Amino acid sequence: MNVDNLVTMANQIGGFFESQPDRAASLDAISDHIRKFWAPRMRRALLETLDTDAAEQLSPIVRTALERDRAMLTPAS
């Protein structure tokens, strides 16, 4: 799993939803999209970046959404 690609895709999702005027709705939409459309291994790999230097590559809105909703986004074991 290429983490750089996952970060790029997450940032693209964030860029789309960031244009909404309601920031809370944007954060919800980012997390919801990743939860619904990303495979568990993709979500797991993306969430692991939060604990590494790669987190700096995430846009601020994506990082906020992932940190806020980490428990909901974490796949069941």
N, C-alpha and C positions, 0 to 999 in steps of 0.2 A: 504494500500500500504506500503510494507516494504521498507523503504528508504535504509537500509543496503544492501538489494538485488539489488536495482537499482544502488547504488554506485559500488557494485562489478561488475555488468554487464557493466556499463559504463567504469570502469577501464580495464576490459577485452577487450573491443572494442579499448580503447586507447592503450593498450599494443600491439594489433595486428597492428594498423596503425602507431604506433610510430617507427616501424622498417623501414618505408619508408625513403629514403634519403632526400626527400623534405618535410621539416616541414610544410610549408604552405599547401601542398597537404594533409598531414596527418590531420591537423586541419580541413580542408574542409571535408575530408572523415569521420571523427568522427561525426561532426555536421550533415552531410548528412545522415549517417546511422541512427542516433538517430531520425532525422526528418522523415525519410521514414518508419522506422520499429517499432518505439515505439508509443504506443497509447497516445493520448493527455494527459490523466491523469498521465501516467508514465512520460512524458516530464515535465508536470507541477510540479510534486512531486520532480523530479530531480533538476529542476531549483530552486525550493524553498530551496534546500540544500545550494545553493550558499550564502544565507543570514544567515546561521547558522554555528555552530561549526562543523557540519558534512562535511562542505566543505573541511576541512583538510584531510578527508579520500579520496578525489578525487585525482587521480594522477595529477601532474602538467599539462600534455598535455591535459587531459580531462577538467580540470578547465579552462585552457586558451581557449579551443574551446567553452565551454559553456558560458563563459563571453563574448567572442568576438561575438558569434552568438546568444546571448540570445533572441534578438528581433525576429529573424527568427525561433527560436525553440519554442517560446511561442505560445501555441495553441490559436486560436481565441475563444473569450468568447461565 
